């Protein structure tokens, strides 16, 4: 049996080292809790650090001469004044609470129901999945790209951190949980984002060689996917430009920042795709070279979802080195919030760490005061799946059309996504639920509900991808018109076969 400290030293001594898969490892309760606290505190610190720049730099990096604010009580002030920033954390807690009540093998329906009926606001793949579940399309169809235009978005990537932290060194066990939870809201590269981040956390328990960690976690992702090629290019350009993270960022962004699925991201600097944002996590890890502040800063300055990416990067380092290794200047504010529950949950930061610890021990030990003993699993590659294969956006059209009866929209392609929402006027309330029938070329496709309630809203008015290449007319008809409400169509994206 190899003690954890000896194992970690062996792994970090040389770039030609490999993780000794199949080896049995033991962690003392103190070491295990230090790593768990490092992960959760690191994630919270990283999210706070990147919060002010979230999606303010779309398609561009943040120059290093632009300061990012920080002071001792910055986390405390942010937590009190802007608690919604921590959706990266409290989303995890929705699923963690299910595990606390029902065990690590809880059925997917429990996760999906808790997620769909939570009181917090959601966006992109999460909100599209919530709508699907509330309207009878359960997991895994709720995350499938034909029913969720945001299937490749970042959502599961930012919700998978806790899964890897629950499975020290047991990367394949973590991936099995990712399969259940991740397909609630994502598919293809969007799912791979969570699988990869989870693998990084799981292996961070037993590896302090960051390039090795990234390389081994990538083994979970099939070659030939966009996600794999994107992360492989980060590794490639890090080797070519080891002292220039901006050049690596440019090369990777230039090749991989073309969003296909998310309508907002098509032909736009805004990119919430999991592939490019996971790449920014890896750029932070590789160029940060184990330095907590530098890692967070680079992951933040890569732009786009600049709170979620440093949150994951800092959390992974926290698991790798432990809470005690995080410099005190970053922990002062976090210590002040450790007993305050996160929004939409009863769990505080320290309670989350304790819950994580107890779940690991339920799986591995009979007594939580014993050493945590586990065998390091060699990563297995998950199945191949890709969203929107064979499709490309061919037109993006501004609509700005409102209708109270029906509207006809022509398009030339095989698929279309119409963005929009229910709009109210006067003294109307949010109880109205529109009923809309969609027809293509005079043939009814579906009838669906559109709640005005923001929590339950339909994220797009309509999406469909299999109408055959050619000219089509999409007709949207409001079945229950009301003088105080109308459907507003803002833009549409047209798709066709490559």
PEPE-V347988 format. One record per backbone hydrogen bond with DSSP energy under -1.0 kcal/mol. CO is the residue of the C=O (numbers start at 1). NH is the residue of the N-H. E is the energy in kcal/mol with one decimal. If there is no record, write none. Layout:
co:CO nh:NH e:E
co:CO nh:NH e:E
This chain:
co:2 nh:26 e:-1.1
co:3 nh:7 e:-2.2
co:4 nh:8 e:-2.7
co:5 nh:9 e:-2.0
co:6 nh:10 e:-2.2
co:7 nh:11 e:-2.1
co:8 nh:12 e:-1.7
co:14 nh:17 e:-1.4
co:19 nh:21 e:-2.2
co:20 nh:23 e:-1.7
co:23 nh:376 e:-2.3
co:24 nh:2 e:-1.7
co:25 nh:374 e:-2.3
co:26 nh:4 e:-1.2
co:27 nh:372 e:-3.3
co:28 nh:32 e:-2.8
co:29 nh:33 e:-2.4
co:30 nh:34 e:-2.0
co:31 nh:35 e:-2.0
co:32 nh:36 e:-2.4
co:33 nh:37 e:-2.9
co:34 nh:38 e:-1.9
co:34 nh:323 e:-2.4
co:35 nh:39 e:-2.1
co:36 nh:40 e:-2.3
co:37 nh:41 e:-2.8
co:38 nh:42 e:-2.0
co:39 nh:43 e:-2.2
co:40 nh:44 e:-2.0
co:41 nh:45 e:-2.8
co:42 nh:46 e:-2.8
co:43 nh:47 e:-2.2
co:44 nh:48 e:-1.9
co:45 nh:49 e:-2.5
co:46 nh:50 e:-2.1
co:50 nh:53 e:-1.4
co:51 nh:54 e:-1.5
co:53 nh:56 e:-2.3
co:57 nh:304 e:-3.4
co:63 nh:66 e:-1.6
co:71 nh:74 e:-2.2
co:73 nh:77 e:-2.8
co:74 nh:78 e:-2.4
co:75 nh:79 e:-2.9
co:76 nh:80 e:-2.0
co:77 nh:81 e:-2.5
co:78 nh:82 e:-3.2
co:82 nh:85 e:-1.8
co:83 nh:86 e:-1.7
co:86 nh:89 e:-1.1
co:86 nh:90 e:-2.7
co:87 nh:91 e:-1.7
co:89 nh:93 e:-1.6
co:90 nh:94 e:-1.1
co:92 nh:96 e:-2.4
co:93 nh:97 e:-2.7
co:94 nh:98 e:-1.0
co:95 nh:99 e:-1.9
co:96 nh:100 e:-2.3
co:97 nh:101 e:-1.7
co:98 nh:102 e:-2.7
co:99 nh:103 e:-2.5
co:103 nh:106 e:-1.4
co:107 nh:110 e:-1.3
co:107 nh:111 e:-1.0
co:108 nh:112 e:-2.8
co:109 nh:113 e:-2.3
co:110 nh:114 e:-2.1
co:111 nh:115 e:-2.5
co:112 nh:116 e:-2.7
co:113 nh:117 e:-1.9
co:123 nh:126 e:-1.1
co:123 nh:127 e:-1.1
co:124 nh:128 e:-2.6
co:125 nh:129 e:-2.3
co:126 nh:130 e:-2.6
co:127 nh:131 e:-2.7
co:128 nh:132 e:-2.1
co:129 nh:133 e:-2.7
co:130 nh:134 e:-2.7
co:131 nh:135 e:-1.3
co:132 nh:137 e:-3.4
co:133 nh:136 e:-1.5
co:138 nh:142 e:-1.1
co:140 nh:143 e:-1.5
co:144 nh:147 e:-1.8
co:144 nh:148 e:-1.1
co:148 nh:151 e:-1.8
co:150 nh:153 e:-2.4
co:151 nh:187 e:-1.7
co:152 nh:274 e:-2.8
co:154 nh:158 e:-1.6
co:156 nh:159 e:-1.1
co:160 nh:164 e:-1.3
co:161 nh:165 e:-1.5
co:162 nh:166 e:-1.1
co:164 nh:167 e:-1.0
co:167 nh:170 e:-1.2
co:169 nh:377 e:-2.7
co:170 nh:174 e:-1.8
co:171 nh:175 e:-2.0
co:172 nh:176 e:-1.7
co:173 nh:177 e:-1.3
co:174 nh:178 e:-2.1
co:175 nh:179 e:-2.0
co:176 nh:180 e:-1.2
co:177 nh:181 e:-2.6
co:178 nh:182 e:-2.3
co:181 nh:184 e:-1.7
co:182 nh:186 e:-1.9
co:187 nh:190 e:-1.6
co:188 nh:192 e:-2.6
co:189 nh:193 e:-1.7
co:191 nh:195 e:-2.1
co:192 nh:196 e:-3.0
co:193 nh:197 e:-2.1
co:194 nh:198 e:-2.5
co:195 nh:199 e:-2.2
co:196 nh:200 e:-2.3
co:197 nh:201 e:-2.1
co:198 nh:202 e:-2.6
co:199 nh:203 e:-2.5
co:200 nh:204 e:-1.4
co:202 nh:169 e:-2.3
co:203 nh:206 e:-1.6
co:209 nh:213 e:-2.7
co:210 nh:214 e:-2.6
co:211 nh:215 e:-2.3
co:212 nh:216 e:-2.6
co:213 nh:217 e:-2.4
co:214 nh:218 e:-1.9
co:217 nh:220 e:-1.6
co:218 nh:221 e:-1.7
co:220 nh:382 e:-2.8
co:222 nh:225 e:-1.0
co:225 nh:229 e:-2.2
co:226 nh:230 e:-2.2
co:227 nh:231 e:-2.2
co:228 nh:232 e:-2.6
co:229 nh:233 e:-1.7
co:230 nh:234 e:-1.6
co:231 nh:235 e:-2.1
co:232 nh:236 e:-2.3
co:233 nh:237 e:-2.9
co:234 nh:238 e:-2.0
co:235 nh:239 e:-1.6
co:236 nh:240 e:-1.7
co:237 nh:241 e:-2.5
co:241 nh:244 e:-1.7
co:244 nh:248 e:-1.6
co:245 nh:249 e:-2.8
co:246 nh:250 e:-2.4
co:247 nh:251 e:-2.5
co:248 nh:252 e:-2.5
co:249 nh:253 e:-2.9
co:250 nh:254 e:-2.6
co:251 nh:255 e:-1.1
co:252 nh:256 e:-2.1
co:253 nh:257 e:-1.5
co:257 nh:259 e:-1.1
co:262 nh:266 e:-1.0
co:265 nh:268 e:-1.3
co:272 nh:154 e:-1.9
co:273 nh:277 e:-1.6
co:274 nh:278 e:-2.6
co:275 nh:279 e:-1.8
co:276 nh:280 e:-1.5
co:277 nh:281 e:-1.5
co:278 nh:282 e:-2.1
co:279 nh:283 e:-2.6
co:280 nh:284 e:-2.1
co:281 nh:285 e:-2.1
co:282 nh:286 e:-3.1
co:283 nh:287 e:-2.4
co:284 nh:288 e:-1.7
co:285 nh:289 e:-1.1
co:288 nh:291 e:-2.2
co:291 nh:295 e:-2.6
co:292 nh:296 e:-2.1
co:293 nh:297 e:-2.5
co:294 nh:298 e:-2.5
co:295 nh:299 e:-2.2
co:296 nh:300 e:-2.1
co:297 nh:301 e:-2.6
co:298 nh:302 e:-1.1
co:300 nh:303 e:-2.0
co:301 nh:62 e:-2.7
co:304 nh:55 e:-2.9
co:304 nh:306 e:-2.7
co:305 nh:309 e:-1.9
co:307 nh:311 e:-1.4
co:308 nh:312 e:-2.0
co:309 nh:313 e:-2.3
co:310 nh:314 e:-2.7
co:311 nh:315 e:-2.1
co:312 nh:316 e:-2.4
co:313 nh:317 e:-1.9
co:314 nh:318 e:-2.2
co:315 nh:319 e:-2.0
co:316 nh:320 e:-2.2
co:317 nh:321 e:-2.9
co:318 nh:322 e:-2.2
co:323 nh:326 e:-1.6
co:327 nh:330 e:-1.8
co:328 nh:331 e:-1.0
co:328 nh:332 e:-1.3
co:331 nh:335 e:-2.5
co:337 nh:340 e:-2.0
co:338 nh:350 e:-2.2
co:342 nh:345 e:-1.4
co:347 nh:342 e:-2.7
co:348 nh:352 e:-2.4
co:349 nh:353 e:-1.8
co:350 nh:354 e:-2.0
co:351 nh:355 e:-2.5
co:352 nh:356 e:-2.7
co:353 nh:357 e:-2.3
co:354 nh:358 e:-2.5
co:355 nh:359 e:-2.3
co:356 nh:360 e:-1.9
co:357 nh:361 e:-2.0
co:358 nh:362 e:-2.1
co:359 nh:363 e:-1.3
co:360 nh:364 e:-1.8
co:361 nh:365 e:-2.7
co:367 nh:370 e:-2.1
co:372 nh:27 e:-2.5
co:374 nh:25 e:-3.5
co:376 nh:22 e:-2.9
co:388 nh:391 e:-2.0
co:390 nh:498 e:-2.0
co:392 nh:496 e:-2.1
co:395 nh:494 e:-3.0
co:397 nh:492 e:-2.1
co:401 nh:489 e:-3.8
co:403 nh:487 e:-2.4
co:405 nh:478 e:-3.2
co:407 nh:476 e:-2.5
co:409 nh:474 e:-3.4
co:411 nh:472 e:-3.1
co:414 nh:467 e:-2.9
co:415 nh:495 e:-2.7
co:416 nh:464 e:-1.8
co:417 nh:493 e:-2.4
co:418 nh:461 e:-1.9
co:418 nh:462 e:-1.5
co:419 nh:490 e:-1.6
co:421 nh:488 e:-2.9
co:423 nh:486 e:-2.3
co:425 nh:428 e:-1.4
co:432 nh:452 e:-2.1
co:434 nh:450 e:-2.7
co:435 nh:479 e:-3.2
co:436 nh:448 e:-2.8
co:437 nh:477 e:-2.5
co:438 nh:445 e:-3.3
co:438 nh:446 e:-1.4
co:439 nh:475 e:-3.1
co:440 nh:443 e:-1.7
co:443 nh:440 e:-2.5
co:446 nh:438 e:-3.1
co:448 nh:436 e:-2.9
co:450 nh:434 e:-2.3
co:462 nh:418 e:-2.9
co:464 nh:416 e:-2.8
co:470 nh:413 e:-2.7
co:472 nh:411 e:-2.4
co:473 nh:441 e:-2.8
co:474 nh:409 e:-3.1
co:475 nh:439 e:-2.4
co:476 nh:407 e:-2.0
co:477 nh:437 e:-2.5
co:482 nh:485 e:-1.9
co:484 nh:425 e:-2.1
co:486 nh:423 e:-3.2
co:487 nh:403 e:-2.4
co:488 nh:421 e:-1.9
co:489 nh:401 e:-2.5
co:490 nh:399 e:-3.0
co:491 nh:419 e:-2.9
co:492 nh:397 e:-2.9
co:493 nh:417 e:-2.3
co:494 nh:394 e:-3.0
co:494 nh:395 e:-1.3
co:495 nh:414 e:-2.7
co:495 nh:415 e:-1.8
co:496 nh:392 e:-2.2
